């Protein structure tokens, strides 16, 4: 941040990119590997072996040099052909990306849009599939980063299975932060990204597709090249695994260390930590006297969206947090610009990150003229952490 005051310590509190553990940052300073040399092949192989555990799947997880949106596009490119009718579920900015991708590939998109901040209703998905029996593909989001809501993709998967449709889930911000069990829940395709709960830099998209989805895509050739699943899976299944294109070796090294850290902590413990951080954040927000935006529940472990009080200039709040207190937090997007503030707790976050965010929020609100009992939010969050009785730093 070139314009930032160098004497103000900076805190990255966004939902992506997220802070990197020191071990992850340090490995990127090592010399670049040649991806076809033995060390590069070993690194690629190790990452491919580690990724499925985060998805809780036996599938091959395809790795693309792209943002998570590249993984989303690959799903549409492989499963959808011009004129196909697909069902796209959108309750926020990233759900709307499914609509945009479907239309970009010429699909006849049936829209299910309950509104930003609403939770996707499996009964409504079932109704729409009943009215549109030709739909083979349902596109949905697990964690809607723009609103803080985590949707019940398990229930959506059950509906899709009953209608013999493929469910494709954008889990880019939720993977590793909110519970997701691909094989157990029967989700055909899960898309992930490197820069959120997986604690790595941006630049890698992941796709875990069931063999059923791979076979369906193989029956519908054309319409893709770089994102061709058959090409990628075929190369990754070689012995040793290969990449059809040059992989981002420095980012792979970072991801390898991040996945090792997740293994060391244990995925169940990682998810429990996210749950605790979210509960403390919500307790702090309530104690300050603020309201949450939308329909968050106990699944909302990725980011907490806070409704900005009417007497506060919502455009100034995130700027004040950043420029005076060094806290970079997300404001609202599109129609929510100036109306919400989002505090993230995904990836390399601990208790003191939440306490710092809440403390900065209290001070910024006072400065903008909103009455706050200073320390109330911080104290409420502290009590959640103390009552949990587990290490959370």
C-alpha positions as CSV (number, residue, x, y, z in Angstrom):
1,X,0.0,0.0,0.0
2,X,2.2,2.9,-1.3
3,X,0.1,5.7,0.2
4,X,-0.1,4.1,3.7
5,X,1.6,5.7,6.6
6,X,4.7,3.6,7.2
7,X,4.5,4.2,10.9
8,X,1.0,2.6,11.1
9,X,1.1,-1.2,11.4
10,X,-1.1,-2.7,8.7
11,X,-3.7,-5.5,9.4
12,X,-5.2,-7.4,6.5
13,X,-8.7,-8.3,7.7
14,X,-10.3,-9.1,4.4
15,X,-11.9,-12.4,3.2
16,X,-9.4,-12.7,0.4
17,X,-6.6,-12.3,-0.1
18,X,-6.1,-13.3,3.5
19,X,-2.9,-13.1,5.7
20,X,-0.2,-15.6,5.0
21,X,1.5,-17.6,7.8
22,X,5.2,-16.8,8.0
23,X,6.2,-20.3,6.8
24,X,4.1,-19.8,3.7
25,X,5.7,-16.4,2.9
26,X,9.2,-17.6,3.6
27,X,9.1,-20.5,1.2
28,X,8.3,-18.2,-1.7
29,X,11.7,-16.5,-1.2
30,X,13.5,-19.8,-2.2
31,X,14.9,-20.2,-5.7
32,X,12.3,-21.0,-8.4
33,X,12.0,-24.7,-9.3
34,X,11.9,-26.0,-12.9
35,X,8.6,-27.8,-12.9
36,X,9.9,-30.7,-15.0
37,X,12.9,-31.3,-12.7
38,X,12.6,-34.0,-10.1
39,X,12.1,-31.5,-7.2
40,X,9.4,-29.7,-9.2
41,X,7.6,-33.0,-10.0
42,X,7.8,-34.0,-6.4
43,X,6.3,-30.7,-5.3
44,X,3.4,-30.9,-7.8
45,X,2.7,-34.5,-6.8
46,X,2.7,-33.7,-3.1
47,X,0.2,-30.8,-3.5
48,X,-2.1,-33.0,-5.6
49,X,-2.0,-35.6,-2.9
50,X,-2.8,-33.1,-0.1
51,X,-5.6,-31.2,-1.8
52,X,-8.4,-33.9,-1.7
53,X,-8.4,-34.0,2.1
54,X,-9.6,-30.3,2.3
55,X,-12.5,-31.2,-0.1
56,X,-13.1,-34.4,1.9
57,X,-13.1,-36.3,-1.4
58,X,-11.5,-39.2,-3.2
59,X,-11.7,-37.2,-6.5
60,X,-8.7,-35.9,-8.4
61,X,-8.5,-32.2,-7.6
62,X,-7.6,-30.3,-10.7
63,X,-5.2,-27.4,-10.3
64,X,-5.4,-24.4,-12.6
65,X,-3.2,-21.3,-12.8
66,X,-6.0,-18.9,-12.3
67,X,-8.2,-17.2,-9.8
68,X,-11.0,-19.2,-8.3
69,X,-13.3,-17.7,-11.0
70,X,-11.2,-19.6,-13.5
71,X,-12.3,-22.8,-11.8
72,X,-15.9,-21.6,-12.0
73,X,-15.5,-21.0,-15.7
74,X,-14.0,-24.4,-16.2
75,X,-17.1,-26.0,-14.7
76,X,-19.4,-24.1,-17.1
77,X,-17.1,-24.7,-20.1
78,X,-17.0,-28.5,-19.5
79,X,-20.7,-29.1,-18.4
80,X,-22.7,-26.6,-20.4
81,X,-23.2,-26.1,-24.2
82,X,-25.0,-23.3,-26.0
83,X,-28.7,-23.6,-25.6
84,X,-28.5,-25.8,-22.5
85,X,-30.9,-24.9,-19.8
86,X,-29.1,-24.5,-16.4
87,X,-30.3,-23.3,-13.0
88,X,-28.2,-20.6,-11.4
89,X,-28.7,-19.7,-7.8
90,X,-27.6,-16.2,-6.8
91,X,-28.0,-14.4,-3.5
92,X,-25.0,-12.1,-3.8
93,X,-22.2,-10.9,-6.1
94,X,-20.5,-14.2,-6.5
95,X,-23.7,-16.1,-7.1
96,X,-24.4,-13.6,-9.8
97,X,-21.1,-14.7,-11.4
98,X,-22.7,-18.1,-12.1
99,X,-25.4,-16.3,-14.1
100,X,-22.8,-14.2,-16.0
101,X,-20.8,-17.3,-16.8
102,X,-23.8,-19.3,-18.0
103,X,-24.9,-16.5,-20.3
104,X,-21.3,-16.0,-21.5
105,X,-21.4,-19.7,-22.7
106,X,-24.7,-19.3,-24.3
107,X,-26.8,-21.2,-21.8
108,X,-30.5,-20.7,-21.2
109,X,-30.2,-19.6,-17.6
110,X,-33.0,-20.1,-15.2
111,X,-32.4,-17.6,-12.4
112,X,-33.1,-18.2,-8.7
113,X,-32.4,-14.9,-7.0
114,X,-33.9,-14.6,-3.5
115,X,-32.1,-11.4,-2.8
116,X,-28.7,-10.4,-1.4
117,X,-28.3,-11.6,2.2
118,X,-31.0,-14.3,1.9
119,X,-30.3,-18.0,2.2
120,X,-30.9,-20.3,-0.7
121,X,-34.0,-22.3,-0.1
122,X,-33.7,-26.0,-1.2
123,X,-37.5,-26.2,-1.6
124,X,-37.4,-23.4,-4.1
125,X,-34.6,-25.1,-6.0
126,X,-36.7,-28.3,-6.0
127,X,-39.7,-26.3,-7.4
128,X,-37.6,-24.8,-10.2
129,X,-36.1,-28.1,-11.1
130,X,-39.6,-29.6,-11.3
131,X,-40.7,-26.8,-13.6
132,X,-37.6,-27.2,-15.7
133,X,-37.0,-31.0,-16.0
134,X,-34.5,-30.4,-18.8
135,X,-32.0,-28.8,-16.4
136,X,-28.9,-31.0,-16.0
137,X,-26.7,-28.5,-14.1
138,X,-27.4,-26.5,-10.9
139,X,-24.9,-23.7,-10.1
140,X,-24.7,-22.5,-6.4
141,X,-22.5,-20.9,-3.9
142,X,-21.4,-22.2,-0.5
143,X,-20.1,-19.1,1.1
144,X,-21.4,-15.8,-0.4
145,X,-18.5,-13.5,0.5
146,X,-20.4,-10.4,-0.4
147,X,-23.1,-11.0,2.3
148,X,-21.4,-13.3,4.9
149,X,-24.1,-16.0,4.4
150,X,-23.1,-19.7,4.1
151,X,-25.7,-21.7,2.3
152,X,-26.8,-25.2,3.1
153,X,-25.2,-26.9,0.1
154,X,-25.8,-30.3,1.6
155,X,-29.6,-29.9,1.3
156,X,-29.1,-28.5,-2.2
157,X,-27.1,-31.6,-3.2
158,X,-29.9,-33.8,-2.0
159,X,-32.4,-32.0,-4.1
160,X,-30.1,-32.2,-7.2
161,X,-29.6,-35.9,-6.7
162,X,-33.3,-36.5,-6.6
163,X,-33.7,-34.7,-9.9
164,X,-30.6,-36.4,-11.4
165,X,-28.9,-33.0,-11.9
166,X,-25.3,-32.1,-11.4
167,X,-24.7,-29.7,-8.5
168,X,-21.7,-27.3,-9.0
169,X,-20.7,-25.4,-5.8
170,X,-18.5,-22.4,-5.6
171,X,-16.7,-23.0,-2.3
172,X,-13.9,-20.5,-3.0
173,X,-14.2,-18.7,0.3
174,X,-15.8,-21.5,2.3
175,X,-13.3,-24.3,1.6
176,X,-11.4,-24.9,4.8
177,X,-13.5,-22.5,6.8
178,X,-17.0,-23.9,6.6
179,X,-17.9,-27.5,6.8
180,X,-18.0,-29.2,3.4
181,X,-18.0,-32.9,2.8
182,X,-18.1,-33.4,-1.0
183,X,-18.3,-37.2,-1.2
184,X,-20.5,-37.7,1.8
185,X,-23.0,-35.0,0.7
186,X,-22.9,-36.1,-3.0
187,X,-21.8,-32.8,-4.5
188,X,-20.7,-33.4,-8.1
189,X,-18.3,-30.5,-8.5
190,X,-16.6,-28.2,-6.0
191,X,-14.6,-25.2,-7.0
192,X,-11.9,-23.7,-4.7
193,X,-9.3,-21.0,-4.7
194,X,-5.9,-20.5,-3.0
195,X,-6.2,-17.0,-1.5
196,X,-8.8,-17.5,1.3
197,X,-8.9,-20.2,4.0
198,X,-6.1,-22.1,2.2
199,X,-3.8,-19.3,3.4
200,X,-1.9,-19.0,0.1
201,X,-1.5,-16.1,-2.4
202,X,-4.0,-15.6,-5.2
203,X,-3.4,-17.3,-8.4
204,X,-4.6,-20.9,-8.2
205,X,-8.1,-22.3,-8.9
206,X,-9.1,-25.9,-7.9
207,X,-11.9,-28.1,-9.2
208,X,-12.9,-31.4,-7.6
209,X,-15.2,-33.2,-10.1
210,X,-16.8,-36.6,-9.6
211,X,-16.1,-39.3,-12.2
212,X,-19.8,-38.9,-13.2
213,X,-19.2,-35.2,-14.0
214,X,-16.0,-36.0,-15.8
215,X,-17.7,-38.6,-17.9
216,X,-20.6,-36.2,-18.7
217,X,-18.1,-33.5,-19.7
218,X,-16.2,-36.0,-22.0
219,X,-19.4,-36.6,-23.9
220,X,-19.7,-32.9,-24.7
221,X,-16.3,-32.0,-26.4
222,X,-15.3,-28.6,-27.6
223,X,-15.8,-25.2,-26.2
224,X,-12.7,-25.2,-24.0
225,X,-8.9,-25.7,-24.2
226,X,-6.9,-24.4,-21.2
227,X,-9.8,-25.4,-18.8
228,X,-10.4,-28.8,-20.4
229,X,-11.0,-31.3,-17.6
230,X,-10.0,-34.3,-19.7
231,X,-6.7,-32.7,-20.6
232,X,-6.0,-31.7,-16.9
233,X,-7.1,-34.9,-15.3
234,X,-5.4,-37.1,-17.8
235,X,-2.1,-35.3,-17.1
236,X,-2.5,-35.4,-13.4
237,X,-3.3,-39.1,-13.4
238,X,0.1,-39.9,-15.0
239,X,2.8,-41.6,-13.0
240,X,4.3,-39.3,-11.9
241,X,1.6,-36.6,-12.2
242,X,2.1,-34.0,-14.9
243,X,0.7,-30.6,-15.6
244,X,-0.5,-29.9,-19.1
245,X,0.7,-26.3,-18.8
246,X,3.4,-24.6,-16.7
247,X,2.2,-24.6,-13.1
248,X,2.8,-21.6,-10.8
249,X,5.7,-23.3,-9.0
250,X,6.3,-20.6,-6.4
251,X,2.6,-20.5,-5.5
252,X,2.7,-24.3,-5.4
253,X,5.5,-24.2,-2.8
254,X,3.4,-21.8,-0.7
255,X,0.3,-24.0,-1.0
256,X,2.3,-27.1,-0.1
257,X,3.3,-25.4,3.2
258,X,-0.2,-24.1,3.8
259,X,-1.7,-27.5,3.3
260,X,0.9,-29.0,5.6
261,X,-0.1,-26.5,8.3
262,X,-3.8,-27.5,7.9
263,X,-2.7,-31.1,8.3
264,X,-0.8,-30.3,11.4
265,X,-3.7,-28.4,13.0
266,X,-6.2,-31.0,11.7
267,X,-9.1,-30.0,9.5
268,X,-11.7,-30.5,12.2
269,X,-9.7,-28.2,14.5
270,X,-9.4,-25.7,11.7
271,X,-13.1,-25.6,11.2
272,X,-13.7,-25.4,15.0
273,X,-11.3,-22.4,15.1
274,X,-13.3,-20.6,12.4
275,X,-16.5,-21.3,14.2
276,X,-15.1,-19.8,17.4
277,X,-13.8,-16.7,15.7
278,X,-17.1,-16.2,14.0
279,X,-19.0,-16.6,17.3
280,X,-16.7,-14.1,19.0
281,X,-17.1,-11.6,16.2
282,X,-20.9,-11.8,16.3
283,X,-20.9,-11.4,20.1
284,X,-18.7,-8.4,19.7
285,X,-20.9,-6.8,17.1
286,X,-24.0,-7.3,19.2
287,X,-22.4,-5.8,22.2
288,X,-21.5,-2.7,20.2
289,X,-25.2,-2.4,19.4
290,X,-24.9,-3.2,15.7
291,X,-26.9,-5.6,13.6
292,X,-25.8,-8.3,11.3
293,X,-26.7,-8.1,7.6
294,X,-28.8,-10.8,6.0
295,X,-29.6,-14.2,7.3
296,X,-26.3,-15.5,8.9
297,X,-26.4,-18.5,11.2
298,X,-23.9,-20.9,12.8
299,X,-22.6,-21.9,9.4
300,X,-21.4,-18.3,8.7
301,X,-17.8,-18.9,9.7
302,X,-16.1,-17.1,6.8
303,X,-16.9,-13.4,7.2
304,X,-19.3,-11.4,9.3
305,X,-21.3,-8.7,7.5
306,X,-22.3,-5.8,9.7
307,X,-25.1,-3.3,8.8
308,X,-23.6,0.2,9.0
309,X,-25.8,2.4,11.3
310,X,-27.9,5.0,9.5
311,X,-26.0,7.9,11.3
312,X,-22.7,6.7,9.9
313,X,-21.3,7.4,6.5
314,X,-20.7,3.9,5.3
315,X,-18.3,5.0,2.6
316,X,-16.0,6.6,5.1
317,X,-16.0,3.8,7.6
318,X,-13.6,1.3,5.8
319,X,-11.4,4.2,4.7
320,X,-11.0,5.5,8.2
321,X,-10.2,2.0,9.5
322,X,-7.6,1.6,6.8
323,X,-6.0,5.1,6.9
324,X,-6.0,5.9,10.6
325,X,-6.0,2.4,12.2
326,X,-4.2,0.3,9.6
327,X,-7.1,-2.2,9.4
328,X,-8.1,-3.2,5.9
329,X,-11.6,-4.6,6.0
330,X,-14.1,-5.0,3.2
331,X,-17.0,-2.6,2.7
332,X,-20.0,-3.6,0.7
333,X,-20.1,-4.4,-3.0
334,X,-22.5,-3.2,-5.7
335,X,-25.9,-2.2,-4.1
336,X,-24.4,-2.8,-0.6
337,X,-21.7,-0.2,-1.1
338,X,-21.6,2.0,2.0
339,X,-24.3,-0.1,3.7
340,X,-22.2,-2.9,5.3
341,X,-18.8,-3.6,6.7
342,X,-17.3,-7.1,6.5
343,X,-14.9,-8.5,9.1
344,X,-13.2,-11.7,7.9
345,X,-12.1,-14.6,10.0
346,X,-10.9,-17.1,7.4
347,X,-7.6,-18.7,7.1
348,X,-4.6,-17.4,9.2
349,X,-6.7,-15.6,11.8
350,X,-6.6,-15.8,15.6
351,X,-8.4,-14.3,18.6
352,X,-6.3,-11.1,18.6
353,X,-7.1,-10.4,15.0
354,X,-10.8,-10.3,15.9
355,X,-10.1,-8.2,19.0
356,X,-8.1,-5.8,16.9
357,X,-10.9,-5.5,14.3
358,X,-13.5,-4.9,16.9
359,X,-11.4,-2.3,18.8
360,X,-10.7,-0.5,15.5
361,X,-14.4,-0.6,14.6
362,X,-15.4,0.9,18.0
363,X,-12.9,3.8,17.7
364,X,-13.8,4.5,14.1
365,X,-17.6,4.6,14.9
366,X,-16.9,7.1,17.7
367,X,-14.9,9.2,15.4
368,X,-17.7,9.2,12.9
369,X,-20.2,10.3,15.5
370,X,-21.9,7.1,16.4
371,X,-22.3,6.5,20.2
372,X,-20.4,3.4,21.4
373,X,-19.5,2.1,24.8
374,X,-15.9,1.6,24.0
375,X,-14.6,-1.8,25.0
376,X,-18.0,-3.4,25.0
377,X,-17.5,-5.3,21.7
378,X,-14.0,-6.3,22.6
379,X,-15.0,-7.5,26.0
380,X,-17.9,-9.6,24.7
381,X,-15.5,-11.3,22.2
382,X,-12.9,-11.8,24.9
383,X,-15.5,-13.6,27.0
384,X,-16.3,-16.0,24.1
385,X,-12.6,-16.8,23.8
386,X,-12.1,-17.3,27.5
387,X,-15.1,-19.5,27.9
388,X,-13.9,-21.7,25.0
389,X,-10.8,-22.5,27.0
390,X,-8.7,-23.4,24.0
391,X,-5.6,-21.7,22.5
392,X,-6.8,-19.2,19.9
393,X,-3.9,-16.8,19.4
